[in-house]
Structure formats: C-alpha cells, structure tokens
Amino acid sequence: MTEQAQPACTRHASAGVRGLSPYEPGKPVSELEREYGISDIIKLASNESPLGPAPAALEAAHTALADLALYPDGNGFELKQVLARRHAVAPEQIVLGNGSNDVLDLAARVFLGPGRNAVFSQHGFAVYMLVTRAVDAEAREVPALAMEATMPCGHDLQAMAAQVDEQTGVVFIANPNNPTGTWVESDPLEELLERLPPTTLVVLDEAYAEYVQTPGYPDGTRWLEQYPNLMVTRTFSKAYGLAGLRIGYGLCHPAVADLLNRVRQPFNVNTVAQAAALAALDDNEHLARAIKINNQGLAELSRGFDRLGLKWLPSAANFISVQVPDAPATYKALLRAGIIVRPVAAYGLPGFLRVSVGLPEHNHRLLMSLEKVLKA
Ligand SMILES: Cc1ncc(COP(=O)(O)O)c(C=O)c1O
C-alpha cells in the first residue's frame, strides 16, 4: 500500500510501530497444501513438540469446554498454586500470559517507553525487538559472539552489560536462544546479574529450559530471591506441547508482578489453556518422553548434518540452525518435498535454516530430502 493510500488516522501510529516489520511465523501446513497441492507434509518450522500434549492435558481441555460460556479465572488461582509449589515461589510472584510472548510484551509496556532502551543480543528472539519498538523505546542490539567462538553466534554477555545505562529498562536474555539454540552457563550469567544495575529488569527467557541437558546450564529461578530485578519466563508451548492454547508465565518479585498485572488484559489466559496446563504439569512421564525424543533427535540431526558436511550451531533447545549452500533455494526445495523448515535470514543468519526436532521418522525424512536437494 502506498503512503497516500493510507487513511489519515495512521499518522498517529508511533515511529516505533511504523518502523516494525510484522513477526513472520513458520508456514502453516494448510498453506503449503494450498500452494503446492501436496499432502503428507511435516512441519519442522516452529519449535513445537512432535509428541504433542499429554493425554491428560487433552482430556482436561475437552472437559473445560463445558465452561466456555463463562469467563476464565482471571487470576489463574489454581494454576498459580501449582506453579508456585513447583518453583518454590509465592503465587504473588507469578504472572500468567497468553503465551510467554504476552509476558515479554507486558515487561516492555511496564518498563520501557520513549527515552528508555532495551538491550538484547544480535540473532536474539524476534519478539524482543518487536515489543521494544512497539512502545517507542530504543532497541540496543548487541553483536553476538563470532562464528568461530566456542559458542558460535551466542550472547556476548560482557558486551551486553557494557550497553546498559541508567535508561535501560530491560535486558532480554534467551537461554537457550532462538534461533541459534545457544545457551549461557551459570557463572557468567550470575556475574552479569551482579554487574547490572538494580534499576534494570533482567528478563531471562527460558522457553526451552525443560529440554536442556548441558552441564552448567542454570535454572534461573534460583536467583529470584537474590535479584529482585530478575524475571524468568517459561512456557507450555514447547516441551509441554500446548503451543496452540497460548499459555506461559513469568516468575519475578511480587512488586514487579503487581505492576505487570496492572496492564495485563483481565482474562488473557483462557479456561481451556489453564485446565490443560494444570494437567500437563501433573504428567512428568510425558514430559520426560518429550525430552528424551528431543535429545535423540538433536543427536540424530547433528550427526546427519555432519555426514552431509554441513555446519550447524550448537543447540540445547528443540531445534538446530544449519548452514546450507543456498538457504532460500534449499528452503523451497524442501517445501516441494513436503517439509517446512524456517529460513532465519531475518535474524541475521541468511545462510542458515532452522530445523525443529521431529519424531525419528521426521528427522530421517528431513535428512534424506536434504541430501537429495544438496546433490541436485
Ligand atoms: C526464545 C523464545 N521465547 C519465547 C517464545 C514464546 O513462546 P510462547 O509465546 O509460545 O510461550 C519463543 C517461541 O518460539 C521463543 O523461541
């Protein structure tokens, strides 16, 4: 649409919003079916759980449908009780979100704005830029570690700390990060928390925490008591397999939670999501299975990429970003083969494709198709 064709009211949109590009989600299966007229499609594009939710979570979701005429519990009482016990915090320290993205957005709305800035890493999760610009704050994207570093393309915590000043409302740290899969270990993270001013909220985004098996990886909730400026975010979208229901949460100081809850939409987390999340938390076996399948899949994919002579970024999450000779062409060729992966050029990684870990047969099919595409 040209500038002239825009209705006059759009002039009041802030410069930050005008400068934004909309978030680009992975291509839905139905879209590929329509565009290419093919079936038997696998989607390895949005870091979802190939195992899906626990059967008990599905059942709880079905049961909750009976209450659809009523508003949800706007305070998520029961779920907060269970989460509080699990994380050894008080219910007042929990903010529920419509996905953890919602909590990231709340943090930006409360702690950022014109004249303030947010610090995050290059190749960091796209939503940090989005929520920062949406409130007209300055986005300080800090160069990531070099490709040759021990943690290639990972967060450079020291460089990030150096960008923090009195106007820094939020520092976003994704651990592990999406789309790189890279992570930060306990000691450097604690040094950073120690070094940052108490006036800056540190958002430690642990969307993939359940999957992580690497030694030295910290559960950030251990620092909540020590650092009242820390918020840890978690989600039910990944290891718990509930991405479609949109539910996540933040753990923080009660005073921070109180501020976030003031701007939160009153019924941001629906009844079905709350019921399913509660049931999901009760099924540790299903969670363990999801983690096991993921770790086997990570190993299988990385071995497969090695066999194909492809470079990949070390990942502790449920996806791997792999470097391919012509990423846009490879992406399209895989689409034609019925496999959706995720180009990550918009994340400053133009030569890479991000592949979510699937079931063993999905990973196998991806590797076979990739081999064919590379040979063609
Ligand atoms: C690093 C990171 N944080 C947060 C999210 C948001 O997840 P959700 O809003 O589904 O909880 C994602 C989703 O892909 C992510 O990769």
The ligand as a Gaussian input file, in Angstrom:
#p B3LYP/6-31G(d) Opt

LIG

0 1
 C       13.115000     -17.794000      22.974000
 C       11.626000     -17.791000      22.935000
 N       10.979000     -17.126000      23.885000
 C        9.638000     -17.072000      23.918000
 C        8.884000     -17.712000      22.955000
 C        7.405000     -17.530000      23.008000
 O        6.690000     -18.675000      23.174000
 P        5.183000     -18.661000      23.619000
 O        4.627000     -17.282000      23.428000
 O        4.533000     -19.652000      22.743000
 O        5.187000     -19.053000      25.052000
 C        9.505000     -18.422000      21.934000
 C        8.723000     -19.061000      20.889000
 O        9.157000     -19.550000      19.902000
 C       10.925000     -18.457000      21.934000
 O       11.578000     -19.098000      20.970000

